Amino acid sequence: MDRVPKFRPGFRFQWEPAQDCYVLLYPEGMVRLNGSAGAILAEVDGDRSVAEIVHRLEQRFPEAGSLAEDVAGFLRDAEAQHWVALS
């Protein structure tokens, strides 16, 4: 939970009006993100730890309850996909 995610070089996260969702752009293509993935990656700034991201999301979505396991799991998957690096 103390690790800090940041986007890997070559990846750019942005809102795409034509897709009406957040996307992750990279030289070979684009990943269209669902709402949850977009909300998590919107918090990735290279300075916030996973714990801080969880805290911010739990404040933003209090009805969701504890998000620690889901957020940490998604970020591990994003790291496995080489979208982010966790330092």
Buried (B, 14 or more C-beta within 10 A) or exposed (E): EEBBBBBBEEBEBEEBEEEEBBBBBBEEEEBEBEEBBBBBBBBBEEEBBBBBBBBBBBEEEEEEEEBBEBBBEBBBEBBEEEBBBBE
